[in-house]
Amino acid sequence: MTIDVSDLDRGVAFWGGLLDLVETRRYQEYAWLGEVAPGLELILQQTADRKLNKNRVHFDIAGDPPAALEGRARELGAIVVDEVDNPAYALVVMADPDGNVLALWDDHLPE
């Protein structure tokens, strides 16, 4: 999975810090941060293109409660875009320093 960023070092600091990943290699405008799930590696690509529209793909990160992760995301430069709280789940939609969206959520749905 590749995420476009405008500043590779800042992107590595944000996504690595948020997901507890360490950069494993770098080549030109790419940085590899390792696996976020078996077989799914997170790669950052530095690009001059600016994000203009809604992300078609984004991370949903579950935590109970998501407040600690939200605090860490804020410290790393994320901003809150929206908050949803209903009986089935609560989530905080955030944007990374480049405007890429992620959702931190607390799952109350039955298994």
Secondary structure, 3 states (H helix, E strand, C coil): CEEEECCHHHHHHHHHHHHCCCCCEEECCEEEEEEEECCEEEEEEECCCCCCCCCCCCEEEECCCCHHHHHHHHHCCCEEEEEEECCCEEEEEEECCCCCEEEEEEECCCC
